[in-house]
């Protein structure tokens, strides 16, 4: 099996979030053993966000899975407007720099290109997060500017057209 085939995104349901919040792998999957995919407070925040956004737009969150192991998460982090979805993503520290994030974001873009509700995908990276910037560049995202976030500091803003 090639690397392209072994990474996939799987829609994250409320039941999956419940399992993850209990430290249990949902479905037939396994959790990364040597590092968390996200701290509990981030999982809880993403669960609430997915429920809020999911009421208007679904799917709104995905597990990044490689070889039946949940290595990260990706989600819509703002209610979509005018065909624009804004995403956030993260991968367990021990699974970074292996290409799975690049493959997962590529799959998310493929999904977006097949969904008539989505015309554009946007996201942001920290100015020092070179690895995430490379993930986006490899997937055709264009740097459209910068902004300062009260919590996260200086960010680079990115967009990818899907139509």
C-alpha positions in Angstrom: 0.0 0.0 0.0 1.4 3.4 -0.9 1.6 6.4 1.4 -1.1 8.1 -0.5 -3.5 5.2 0.2 -2.7 4.8 3.9 -3.7 8.3 5.0 -7.4 9.1 5.0 -9.8 11.5 6.6 -12.9 10.1 8.3 -15.8 12.2 9.4 -15.7 12.8 13.1 -19.1 12.2 14.8 -20.4 13.3 18.2 -20.0 9.6 19.3 -16.3 9.7 18.1 -15.7 12.9 20.1 -17.3 11.2 23.2 -14.9 8.3 22.8 -11.9 10.6 22.3 -12.8 12.7 25.3 -12.7 9.5 27.4 -9.3 8.5 25.9 -10.8 5.7 23.9 -10.3 5.1 20.2 -13.7 5.2 18.3 -14.8 2.6 15.8 -12.1 0.1 14.7 -9.3 2.6 15.1 -6.3 3.0 17.5 -5.0 6.0 19.3 -1.4 7.2 19.0 0.3 5.7 22.0 3.3 8.0 22.5 1.6 11.4 22.1 -1.9 12.9 22.3 -3.6 14.0 19.1 -4.9 17.0 21.1 -5.1 18.1 24.8 -8.4 17.3 26.5 -9.4 21.0 26.6 -8.8 21.3 22.8 -10.8 18.1 22.2 -13.7 19.6 24.3 -13.6 22.9 22.4 -13.5 21.1 19.0 -16.5 18.9 20.1 -18.6 22.0 20.9 -17.4 23.8 17.7 -18.3 20.7 15.6 -21.8 20.5 17.2 -22.4 24.2 16.6 -21.2 24.2 13.1 -22.6 20.8 12.3 -26.1 22.2 13.0 -25.7 24.3 9.8 -22.9 22.6 7.9 -21.9 18.9 7.9 -19.4 17.3 7.9 -17.6 19.8 10.1 -14.8 17.6 11.5 -12.6 14.7 10.5 -10.1 12.3 12.0 -6.8 12.1 10.2 -6.2 8.3 10.1 -3.1 6.5 9.0 -2.9 2.7 9.1 -6.0 2.6 11.3 -4.4 4.9 13.8 -5.9 8.3 14.6 -2.9 10.6 14.1 -4.7 14.0 14.1 -7.8 16.1 13.6 -9.1 18.6 11.0 -12.2 20.7 11.4 -14.2 23.6 10.1 -13.7 26.2 12.7 -16.1 29.0 11.6 -19.6 28.7 10.3 -19.2 28.7 6.5 -20.3 31.8 4.7 -20.7 32.4 0.9 -19.0 29.1 0.0 -16.0 29.8 2.2 -14.9 27.3 4.9 -12.2 28.1 7.4 -10.3 25.0 8.7 -7.9 24.1 11.5 -5.8 21.0 11.8 -3.3 19.3 14.0 -1.3 16.0 14.1 0.1 14.3 17.2 3.7 15.5 17.7 5.1 12.0 17.2 3.4 11.7 13.8 4.6 15.1 12.4 7.0 15.4 9.5 5.8 12.1 7.9 3.6 13.5 5.2 0.3 12.5 6.7 -0.8 16.1 7.2 -0.1 17.0 3.6 -2.0 13.9 2.4 -5.0 14.6 4.7 -5.3 18.3 3.7 -5.1 17.1 0.1 -8.0 14.8 0.7 -9.9 17.5 2.5 -9.5 19.8 -0.6 -10.6 16.9 -2.8 -13.8 16.5 -0.7 -14.3 20.3 -0.9 -13.9 20.3 -4.7 -16.7 17.7 -4.9 -19.0 19.6 -2.5 -21.0 22.3 -4.4 -21.4 24.3 -1.1 -17.7 25.0 -1.0 -15.9 27.5 -3.3 -12.9 28.3 -1.1 -11.0 26.8 1.8 -9.1 29.2 4.2 -6.8 28.6 7.1 -4.0 30.3 9.1 -0.6 29.2 10.3 1.8 30.7 12.9 4.5 32.7 11.2 7.1 30.3 12.7 5.2 27.2 11.8 7.3 26.4 8.6 6.1 22.7 8.5 2.4 23.7 8.3 3.2 26.4 5.7 4.8 23.7 3.6 1.7 21.5 3.9 -0.4 24.3 2.6 2.0 25.2 -0.2 2.2 21.6 -1.3 -1.6 21.6 -1.6 -1.9 24.8 -3.6 -2.9 27.2 -0.9 -1.9 30.8 -1.6 -0.6 33.2 1.1 -3.1 36.1 1.1 -1.8 38.2 4.1 -1.0 38.3 7.8 -2.9 39.2 10.9 -2.2 39.4 14.6 -4.4 37.2 16.8 -4.8 38.0 20.5 -4.2 34.4 21.5 -1.9 33.0 18.8 0.1 36.1 17.9 1.2 36.7 14.3 -0.5 34.5 11.7 -0.3 34.0 8.0 -3.6 33.7 6.2 -4.0 31.2 3.4 -6.7 30.3 0.8 -7.3 27.6 -1.8 -10.0 27.8 -4.4 -12.1 24.7 -5.0 -14.0 25.7 -8.1 
